[in-house]
Amino acid sequence: MPKVKTEYQVAVGALVSAIQKEWHAEAGTSTSEFSNDVLDAAHSLLQCRDPQKAVELLGPLSVQQFLGEVWIRRHRIVLDSVSRVQAAIEATKDS
C-alpha cells in the first residue's frame, strides 16, 4: 500500500522541486552557489518529514527567512511554494 503524504510533505516536496528548477537554470553562473545553499536548506525541511520537526528546525524564523529572503525576492516563482509550506507549518502550530 502506498504511503500517504501529509500536506506538509507535499508542500515541501513542491518547494524543493521549484528551487531545483531555479538552481538548474543558474548552473555555472555567479549566483549558483547561493541557489545551492537555498536548495540545501529546503532539503533540510524535507528531511524533517513532519511539521513539528520543521518548527524545531526553523526556531523563530519563517520559511522565507530560513531559505533566504533575498534569494526568494529574486526568484519570486517559488513564493507560492514557500507560502504553502509556511501554511502547513502554521496549521500544525494552531492544532
N, CA, C and O atoms as a GROMACS GRO file, in nm:
protein
  380
    1MET      N    1   0.085  -0.117   0.000
    1MET     CA    2   0.000   0.000   0.000
    1MET      C    3   0.090   0.124   0.000
    1MET      O    4   0.181   0.134   0.082
    2PRO      N    5   0.065   0.219  -0.091
    2PRO     CA    6   0.147   0.339  -0.096
    2PRO      C    7   0.128   0.424   0.029
    2PRO      O    8   0.019   0.436   0.084
    3LYS      N    9   0.238   0.484   0.071
    3LYS     CA   10   0.234   0.571   0.188
    3LYS      C   11   0.165   0.702   0.151
    3LYS      O   12   0.194   0.761   0.047
    4VAL      N   13   0.076   0.747   0.236
    4VAL     CA   14   0.004   0.871   0.214
    4VAL      C   15   0.088   0.986   0.268
    4VAL      O   16   0.131   0.984   0.383
    5LYS      N   17   0.112   1.085   0.184
    5LYS     CA   18   0.192   1.200   0.225
    5LYS      C   19   0.103   1.304   0.290
    5LYS      O   20  -0.013   1.322   0.252
    6THR      N   21   0.158   1.370   0.389
    6THR     CA   22   0.086   1.477   0.457
    6THR      C   23   0.090   1.603   0.371
    6THR      O   24   0.166   1.612   0.274
    7GLU      N   25   0.008   1.699   0.407
    7GLU     CA   26   0.005   1.828   0.339
    7GLU      C   27   0.145   1.892   0.345
    7GLU      O   28   0.192   1.949   0.247
    8TYR      N   29   0.210   1.882   0.460
    8TYR     CA   30   0.345   1.937   0.475
    8TYR      C   31   0.442   1.870   0.378
    8TYR      O   32   0.519   1.939   0.311
    9GLN      N   33   0.440   1.739   0.371
    9GLN     CA   34   0.534   1.667   0.284
    9GLN      C   35   0.512   1.702   0.137
    9GLN      O   36   0.609   1.719   0.062
   10VAL      N   37   0.388   1.714   0.095
   10VAL     CA   38   0.358   1.751  -0.043
   10VAL      C   39   0.407   1.894  -0.071
   10VAL      O   40   0.468   1.920  -0.175
   11ALA      N   41   0.380   1.985   0.023
   11ALA     CA   42   0.420   2.125   0.005
   11ALA      C   43   0.571   2.141   0.000
   11ALA      O   44   0.623   2.213  -0.085
   12VAL      N   45   0.641   2.075   0.090
   12VAL     CA   46   0.786   2.090   0.092
   12VAL      C   47   0.850   2.019  -0.028
   12VAL      O   48   0.953   2.064  -0.077
   13GLY      N   49   0.791   1.912  -0.074
   13GLY     CA   50   0.839   1.845  -0.196
   13GLY      C   51   0.826   1.936  -0.317
   13GLY      O   52   0.917   1.943  -0.400
   14ALA      N   53   0.714   2.005  -0.327
   14ALA     CA   54   0.693   2.100  -0.437
   14ALA      C   55   0.791   2.218  -0.426
   14ALA      O   56   0.839   2.268  -0.528
   15LEU      N   57   0.819   2.260  -0.304
   15LEU     CA   58   0.915   2.368  -0.283
   15LEU      C   59   1.055   2.327  -0.330
   15LEU      O   60   1.121   2.403  -0.401
   16VAL      N   61   1.098   2.210  -0.291
   16VAL     CA   62   1.229   2.160  -0.334
   16VAL      C   63   1.235   2.154  -0.486
   16VAL      O   64   1.335   2.193  -0.546
   17SER      N   65   1.131   2.104  -0.548
   17SER     CA   66   1.126   2.094  -0.694
   17SER      C   67   1.136   2.233  -0.759
   17SER      O   68   1.209   2.250  -0.857
   18ALA      N   69   1.064   2.330  -0.706
   18ALA     CA   70   1.067   2.466  -0.762
   18ALA      C   71   1.206   2.527  -0.747
   18ALA      O   72   1.255   2.593  -0.839
   19ILE      N   73   1.269   2.506  -0.633
   19ILE     CA   74   1.403   2.559  -0.611
   19ILE      C   75   1.503   2.490  -0.703
   19ILE      O   76   1.594   2.554  -0.756
   20GLN      N   77   1.487   2.359  -0.721
   20GLN     CA   78   1.577   2.286  -0.811
   20GLN      C   79   1.572   2.341  -0.953
   20GLN      O   80   1.676   2.351  -1.019
   21LYS      N   81   1.454   2.378  -0.999
   21LYS     CA   82   1.441   2.435  -1.134
   21LYS      C   83   1.520   2.564  -1.145
   21LYS      O   84   1.588   2.589  -1.245
   22GLU      N   85   1.511   2.648  -1.042
   22GLU     CA   86   1.586   2.774  -1.042
   22GLU      C   87   1.736   2.747  -1.033
   22GLU      O   88   1.815   2.814  -1.099
   23TRP      N   89   1.774   2.651  -0.953
   23TRP     CA   90   1.914   2.613  -0.936
   23TRP      C   91   1.972   2.564  -1.068
   23TRP      O   92   2.083   2.601  -1.106
   24HIS      N   93   1.897   2.479  -1.138
   24HIS     CA   94   1.942   2.429  -1.268
   24HIS      C   95   1.957   2.543  -1.369
   24HIS      O   96   2.052   2.545  -1.447
   25ALA      N   97   1.864   2.635  -1.366
   25ALA     CA   98   1.869   2.747  -1.459
   25ALA      C   99   1.992   2.835  -1.435
   25ALA      O  100   2.041   2.900  -1.528
   26GLU      N  101   2.041   2.837  -1.311
   26GLU     CA  102   2.155   2.921  -1.276
   26GLU      C  103   2.288   2.846  -1.279
   26GLU      O  104   2.392   2.905  -1.250
   27ALA      N  105   2.286   2.720  -1.311
   27ALA     CA  106   2.409   2.640  -1.309
   27ALA      C  107   2.520   2.709  -1.388
   27ALA      O  108   2.500   2.751  -1.502
   28GLY      N  109   2.636   2.721  -1.325
   28GLY     CA  110   2.751   2.781  -1.390
   28GLY      C  111   2.757   2.932  -1.381
   28GLY      O  112   2.852   2.993  -1.430
   29THR      N  113   2.657   2.995  -1.321
   29THR     CA  114   2.659   3.140  -1.306
   29THR      C  115   2.716   3.177  -1.170
   29THR      O  116   2.739   3.091  -1.085
   30SER      N  117   2.737   3.305  -1.149
   30SER     CA  118   2.794   3.352  -1.022
   30SER      C  119   2.698   3.334  -0.905
   30SER      O  120   2.740   3.338  -0.790
   31THR      N  121   2.569   3.315  -0.932
   31THR     CA  122   2.471   3.301  -0.824
   31THR      C  123   2.435   3.155  -0.794
   31THR      O  124   2.355   3.128  -0.704
   32SER      N  125   2.494   3.062  -0.866
   32SER     CA  126   2.456   2.922  -0.848
   32SER      C  127   2.490   2.869  -0.709
   32SER      O  128   2.419   2.782  -0.657
   33GLU      N  129   2.596   2.918  -0.648
   33GLU     CA  130   2.631   2.870  -0.513
   33GLU      C  131   2.528   2.915  -0.411
   33GLU      O  132   2.492   2.839  -0.321
   34PHE      N  133   2.479   3.037  -0.425
   34PHE     CA  134   2.374   3.088  -0.337
   34PHE      C  135   2.249   3.002  -0.352
   34PHE      O  136   2.186   2.966  -0.253
   35SER      N  137   2.213   2.970  -0.476
   35SER     CA  138   2.097   2.886  -0.501
   35SER      C  139   2.118   2.746  -0.444
   35SER      O  140   2.023   2.684  -0.396
   36ASN      N  141   2.239   2.696  -0.450
   36ASN     CA  142   2.268   2.565  -0.393
   36ASN      C  143   2.248   2.566  -0.241
   36ASN      O  144   2.199   2.469  -0.184
   37ASP      N  145   2.287   2.675  -0.177
   37ASP     CA  146   2.266   2.687  -0.032
   37ASP      C  147   2.117   2.686   0.002
   37ASP      O  148   2.075   2.625   0.100
   38VAL      N  149   2.037   2.754  -0.080
   38VAL     CA  150   1.892   2.757  -0.059
   38VAL      C  151   1.834   2.618  -0.080
   38VAL      O  152   1.747   2.574  -0.005
   39LEU      N  153   1.883   2.548  -0.180
   39LEU     CA  154   1.837   2.412  -0.206
   39LEU      C  155   1.872   2.320  -0.089
   39LEU      O  156   1.792   2.235  -0.050
   40ASP      N  157   1.991   2.336  -0.034
   40ASP     CA  158   2.031   2.257   0.083
   40ASP      C  159   1.937   2.284   0.201
   40ASP      O  160   1.897   2.192   0.272
   41ALA      N  161   1.903   2.411   0.221
   41ALA     CA  162   1.812   2.447   0.331
   41ALA      C  163   1.674   2.384   0.309
   41ALA      O  164   1.612   2.336   0.403
   42ALA      N  165   1.627   2.386   0.185
   42ALA     CA  166   1.498   2.324   0.154
   42ALA      C  167   1.502   2.174   0.177
   42ALA      O  168   1.405   2.115   0.224
   43HIS      N  169   1.614   2.111   0.146
   43HIS     CA  170   1.628   1.968   0.172
   43HIS      C  171   1.624   1.940   0.323
   43HIS      O  172   1.575   1.835   0.365
   44SER      N  173   1.676   2.032   0.402
   44SER     CA  174   1.668   2.015   0.548
   44SER      C  175   1.522   2.013   0.593
   44SER      O  176   1.484   1.935   0.680
   45LEU      N  177   1.441   2.100   0.532
   45LEU     CA  178   1.297   2.098   0.563
   45LEU      C  179   1.233   1.968   0.518
   45LEU      O  180   1.147   1.914   0.587
   46LEU      N  181   1.274   1.918   0.403
   46LEU     CA  182   1.220   1.793   0.351
   46LEU      C  183   1.255   1.677   0.442
   46LEU      O  184   1.173   1.587   0.464
   47GLN      N  185   1.374   1.677   0.496
   47GLN     CA  186   1.417   1.568   0.585
   47GLN      C  187   1.341   1.567   0.716
   47GLN      O  188   1.335   1.464   0.783
   48CYS      N  189   1.283   1.680   0.754
   48CYS     CA  190   1.204   1.685   0.878
   48CYS      C  191   1.086   1.589   0.870
   48CYS      O  192   1.050   1.528   0.971
   49ARG      N  193   1.025   1.575   0.752
   49ARG     CA  194   0.914   1.485   0.726
   49ARG      C  195   0.791   1.513   0.813
   49ARG      O  196   0.687   1.450   0.793
   50ASP      N  197   0.802   1.603   0.905
   50ASP     CA  198   0.693   1.632   0.997
   50ASP      C  199   0.698   1.781   1.030
   50ASP      O  200   0.805   1.834   1.059
   51PRO      N  201   0.585   1.849   1.024
   51PRO     CA  202   0.587   1.993   1.050
   51PRO      C  203   0.634   2.030   1.190
   51PRO      O  204   0.691   2.138   1.210
   52GLN      N  205   0.612   1.943   1.288
   52GLN     CA  206   0.659   1.971   1.424
   52GLN      C  207   0.812   1.978   1.427
   52GLN      O  208   0.869   2.063   1.496
   53LYS      N  209   0.876   1.888   1.354
   53LYS     CA  210   1.022   1.891   1.346
   53LYS      C  211   1.070   2.013   1.269
   53LYS      O  212   1.175   2.069   1.300
   54ALA      N  213   0.993   2.055   1.171
   54ALA     CA  214   1.027   2.175   1.095
   54ALA      C  215   1.021   2.298   1.186
   54ALA      O  216   1.105   2.388   1.175
   55VAL      N  217   0.924   2.301   1.275
   55VAL     CA  218   0.913   2.411   1.372
   55VAL      C  219   1.041   2.418   1.456
   55VAL      O  220   1.094   2.526   1.480
   56GLU      N  221   1.089   2.302   1.498
   56GLU     CA  222   1.214   2.297   1.577
   56GLU      C  223   1.332   2.346   1.493
   56GLU      O  224   1.416   2.421   1.542
   57LEU      N  225   1.338   2.304   1.368
   57LEU     CA  226   1.446   2.345   1.279
   57LEU      C  227   1.444   2.496   1.255
   57LEU      O  228   1.548   2.562   1.260
   58LEU      N  229   1.326   2.549   1.228
   58LEU     CA  230   1.313   2.691   1.196
   58LEU      C  231   1.336   2.782   1.315
   58LEU      O  232   1.383   2.895   1.300
   59GLY      N  233   1.302   2.734   1.435
   59GLY     CA  234   1.311   2.820   1.552
   59GLY      C  235   1.219   2.940   1.533
   59GLY      O  236   1.102   2.922   1.500
   60PRO      N  237   1.271   3.061   1.552
   60PRO     CA  238   1.185   3.179   1.539
   60PRO      C  239   1.170   3.228   1.395
   60PRO      O  240   1.099   3.326   1.370
   61LEU      N  241   1.234   3.162   1.300
   61LEU     CA  242   1.233   3.207   1.161
   61LEU      C  243   1.112   3.157   1.084
   61LEU      O  244   1.057   3.051   1.114
   62SER      N  245   1.071   3.234   0.985
   62SER     CA  246   0.971   3.186   0.889
   62SER      C  247   1.044   3.102   0.786
   62SER      O  248   1.167   3.101   0.782
   63VAL      N  249   0.970   3.032   0.703
   63VAL     CA  250   1.031   2.954   0.596
   63VAL      C  251   1.109   3.046   0.503
   63VAL      O  252   1.220   3.014   0.460
   64GLN      N  253   1.052   3.160   0.471
   64GLN     CA  254   1.118   3.255   0.382
   64GLN      C  255   1.249   3.305   0.443
   64GLN      O  256   1.349   3.315   0.372
   65GLN      N  257   1.250   3.334   0.570
   65GLN     CA  258   1.373   3.378   0.636
   65GLN      C  259   1.476   3.266   0.640
   65GLN      O  260   1.595   3.290   0.619
   66PHE      N  261   1.431   3.145   0.666
   66PHE     CA  262   1.521   3.030   0.673
   66PHE      C  263   1.589   3.005   0.539
   66PHE      O  264   1.709   2.976   0.533
   67LEU      N  265   1.513   3.016   0.431
   67LEU     CA  266   1.569   2.993   0.299
   67LEU      C  267   1.654   3.110   0.250
   67LEU      O  268   1.753   3.091   0.180
   68GLY      N  269   1.614   3.229   0.288
   68GLY     CA  270   1.687   3.349   0.246
   68GLY      C  271   1.596   3.445   0.173
   68GLY      O  272   1.558   3.422   0.058
   69GLU      N  273   1.560   3.551   0.241
   69GLU     CA  274   1.464   3.646   0.184
   69GLU      C  275   1.513   3.710   0.055
   69GLU      O  276   1.434   3.735  -0.037
   70VAL      N  277   1.642   3.738   0.046
   70VAL     CA  278   1.695   3.800  -0.076
   70VAL      C  279   1.680   3.705  -0.193
   70VAL      O  280   1.638   3.746  -0.302
   71TRP      N  281   1.713   3.579  -0.172
   71TRP     CA  282   1.702   3.480  -0.280
   71TRP      C  283   1.556   3.466  -0.323
   71TRP      O  284   1.526   3.460  -0.443
   72ILE      N  285   1.466   3.460  -0.226
   72ILE     CA  286   1.323   3.446  -0.257
   72ILE      C  287   1.274   3.566  -0.338
   72ILE      O  288   1.199   3.549  -0.434
   73ARG      N  289   1.316   3.686  -0.301
   73ARG     CA  290   1.275   3.806  -0.376
   73ARG      C  291   1.324   3.801  -0.520
   73ARG      O  292   1.257   3.851  -0.611
   74ARG      N  293   1.439   3.742  -0.542
   74ARG     CA  294   1.495   3.733  -0.677
   74ARG      C  295   1.438   3.614  -0.756
   74ARG      O  296   1.456   3.606  -0.877
   75HIS      N  297   1.370   3.526  -0.687
   75HIS     CA  298   1.312   3.406  -0.750
   75HIS      C  299   1.167   3.392  -0.706
   75HIS      O  300   1.127   3.293  -0.645
   76ARG      N  301   1.090   3.494  -0.737
   76ARG     CA  302   0.951   3.502  -0.690
   76ARG      C  303   0.865   3.384  -0.734
   76ARG      O  304   0.758   3.361  -0.678
   77ILE      N  305   0.911   3.311  -0.833
   77ILE     CA  306   0.836   3.196  -0.882
   77ILE      C  307   0.818   3.089  -0.773
   77ILE      O  308   0.726   3.008  -0.780
   78VAL      N  309   0.906   3.088  -0.674
   78VAL     CA  310   0.896   2.988  -0.567
   78VAL      C  311   0.813   3.038  -0.448
   78VAL      O  312   0.788   2.963  -0.354
   79LEU      N  313   0.771   3.164  -0.453
   79LEU     CA  314   0.700   3.223  -0.340
   79LEU      C  315   0.572   3.148  -0.302
   79LEU      O  316   0.542   3.133  -0.184
   80ASP      N  317   0.497   3.103  -0.401
   80ASP     CA  318   0.375   3.028  -0.372
   80ASP      C  319   0.407   2.898  -0.297
   80ASP      O  320   0.335   2.860  -0.204
   81SER      N  321   0.514   2.831  -0.338
   81SER     CA  322   0.554   2.707  -0.270
   81SER      C  323   0.599   2.736  -0.127
   81SER      O  324   0.569   2.659  -0.036
   82VAL      N  325   0.670   2.845  -0.109
   82VAL     CA  326   0.714   2.885   0.025
   82VAL      C  327   0.591   2.909   0.113
   82VAL      O  328   0.586   2.865   0.228
   83SER      N  329   0.494   2.979   0.058
   83SER     CA  330   0.371   3.010   0.134
   83SER      C  331   0.296   2.883   0.173
   83SER      O  332   0.241   2.875   0.284
   84ARG      N  333   0.293   2.784   0.084
   84ARG     CA  334   0.223   2.657   0.116
   84ARG      C  335   0.292   2.582   0.229
   84ARG      O  336   0.226   2.525   0.316
   85VAL      N  337   0.425   2.582   0.227
   85VAL     CA  338   0.498   2.516   0.336
   85VAL      C  339   0.472   2.590   0.467
   85VAL      O  340   0.445   2.527   0.570
   86GLN      N  341   0.479   2.722   0.463
   86GLN     CA  342   0.454   2.801   0.584
   86GLN      C  343   0.313   2.774   0.637
   86GLN      O  344   0.295   2.761   0.758
   87ALA      N  345   0.216   2.768   0.549
   87ALA     CA  346   0.077   2.742   0.592
   87ALA      C  347   0.063   2.605   0.655
   87ALA      O  348  -0.009   2.590   0.754
   88ALA      N  349   0.130   2.504   0.600
   88ALA     CA  350   0.124   2.369   0.657
   88ALA      C  351   0.187   2.367   0.796
   88ALA      O  352   0.139   2.298   0.886
   89ILE      N  353   0.292   2.444   0.814
   89ILE     CA  354   0.357   2.452   0.946
   89ILE      C  355   0.266   2.527   1.044
   89ILE      O  356   0.249   2.485   1.158
   90GLU      N  357   0.209   2.636   0.999
   90GLU     CA  358   0.120   2.717   1.086
   90GLU      C  359  -0.002   2.636   1.127
   90GLU      O  360  -0.049   2.649   1.240
   91ALA      N  361  -0.054   2.553   1.038
   91ALA     CA  362  -0.170   2.470   1.071
   91ALA      C  363  -0.136   2.375   1.186
   91ALA      O  364  -0.221   2.345   1.270
   92THR      N  365  -0.013   2.328   1.189
   92THR     CA  366   0.031   2.239   1.296
   92THR      C  367   0.043   2.314   1.427
   92THR      O  368   0.008   2.262   1.533
   93LYS      N  369   0.094   2.436   1.421
   93LYS     CA  370   0.109   2.518   1.542
   93LYS      C  371  -0.027   2.548   1.605
   93LYS      O  372  -0.040   2.554   1.727
   94ASP      N  373  -0.128   2.567   1.520
   94ASP     CA  374  -0.261   2.604   1.567
   94ASP      C  375  -0.337   2.486   1.627
   94ASP      O  376  -0.435   2.506   1.699
   95SER      N  377  -0.294   2.364   1.597
   95SER     CA  378  -0.371   2.250   1.646
   95SER      C  379  -0.314   2.193   1.773
   95SER      O  380  -0.368   2.097   1.827
   0.00000   0.00000   0.00000
